[in-house]
Amino acid sequence: AFNISSTIIRATWRLVPICCRLGFIRGYHVTLTDSSNSSSTITNTVSELFTRFIDLKKFHIYQLSITAFTSKGSGPSAVATASTDQDGMFN
C-alpha cells in the first residue's frame, strides 16, 4: 500500500498461491482503518488485484487488511500500513 497523493492510498497485492487456495477466489475485501479512530473504516470489495481509497485525511496513517474470499467464505488477512502525504511540503 502506498500513497499517490495527499488524500489517496492505493493498495496492490498478488494472487493467493495455488497451494493455499481452498476454491475459486471470487474477490477481495480490502478494509482501510484510520489509525487514530478504529471505528472509522472503509471496505472495498473488488475482483482486481488493486484498489484505491480517496478523500482521506492529509498526512495521516492508515491500517489496511486484505482478505480473499470464495463461495465458502473468507481466508486469512494480510495487513499493511500506509500514510498520506502533506500537500506542498517539499515545493
C-alpha positions as CSV (number, residue, x, y, z in Angstrom):
1,A,0.0,0.0,0.0
2,F,1.3,3.5,-0.9
3,N,0.0,7.0,-1.3
4,I,-0.4,8.5,-4.7
5,S,-1.4,11.9,-3.4
6,S,-2.1,13.7,-0.1
7,T,-5.6,12.2,0.0
8,I,-5.4,8.9,-1.9
9,I,-3.9,5.5,-1.0
10,R,-3.6,2.7,-3.5
11,A,-3.3,-0.9,-2.3
12,T,-2.0,-3.8,-4.6
13,W,-1.4,-7.5,-3.9
14,R,-0.5,-10.7,-5.6
15,L,-2.7,-13.7,-6.3
16,V,-3.1,-16.2,-3.4
17,P,-0.7,-19.1,-4.2
18,I,-2.4,-22.1,-5.8
19,C,-1.3,-24.3,-2.9
20,C,-3.2,-22.1,-0.4
21,R,-6.5,-21.7,-2.3
22,L,-9.5,-23.5,-1.0
23,G,-11.7,-22.9,-4.0
24,F,-12.2,-20.4,-6.8
25,I,-11.4,-16.9,-5.5
26,R,-14.4,-14.6,-6.2
27,G,-12.8,-11.4,-4.9
28,Y,-11.1,-9.5,-2.1
29,H,-12.3,-7.5,0.8
30,V,-9.9,-4.6,1.5
31,T,-10.5,-2.6,4.7
32,L,-8.9,0.7,5.5
33,T,-8.9,1.8,9.1
34,D,-8.0,5.2,10.4
35,S,-5.1,4.6,12.8
36,S,-6.4,7.3,15.2
37,N,-10.0,6.2,15.1
38,S,-10.5,2.5,14.8
39,S,-14.3,2.9,14.4
40,S,-13.6,4.8,11.1
41,T,-13.3,2.2,8.4
42,I,-13.9,1.9,4.7
43,T,-14.3,-1.5,3.0
44,N,-13.9,-2.0,-0.8
45,T,-14.9,-5.4,-2.3
46,V,-13.1,-5.9,-5.6
47,S,-12.2,-8.6,-8.1
48,E,-8.9,-7.0,-9.3
49,L,-5.5,-7.1,-7.6
50,F,-5.7,-3.5,-6.6
51,T,-8.0,-0.8,-5.2
52,R,-7.7,2.8,-4.0
53,F,-9.2,4.9,-1.3
54,I,-9.9,8.5,-1.9
55,D,-10.8,11.6,0.1
56,L,-8.6,10.6,3.0
57,K,-7.1,12.8,5.7
58,K,-3.9,14.6,4.7
59,F,-0.6,13.5,6.4
60,H,-2.3,10.6,8.2
61,I,-1.6,6.9,8.9
62,Y,-4.0,4.1,7.9
63,Q,-4.1,0.4,8.5
64,L,-5.1,-2.0,5.7
65,S,-6.4,-5.5,5.8
66,I,-6.8,-7.6,2.6
67,T,-8.8,-10.9,2.6
68,A,-9.5,-13.2,-0.4
69,F,-12.9,-14.9,-0.4
70,T,-14.5,-17.9,-2.1
71,S,-18.1,-19.1,-2.1
72,K,-17.3,-20.9,1.2
73,G,-16.1,-17.7,3.0
74,S,-13.0,-15.6,3.6
75,G,-9.4,-16.6,4.2
76,P,-6.8,-15.2,6.5
77,S,-6.0,-11.5,6.2
78,A,-2.8,-9.7,5.1
79,V,-2.1,-6.4,6.8
80,A,-0.2,-3.3,5.8
81,T,0.2,0.3,6.9
82,A,0.3,3.4,4.6
83,S,0.2,7.1,5.1
84,T,-0.9,10.1,3.1
85,D,1.4,13.0,2.3
86,Q,1.1,16.6,3.3
87,D,0.4,18.9,0.3
88,G,3.2,21.3,-0.7
89,M,5.6,20.0,1.9
90,F,8.6,19.9,-0.5
91,N,7.8,22.7,-3.0
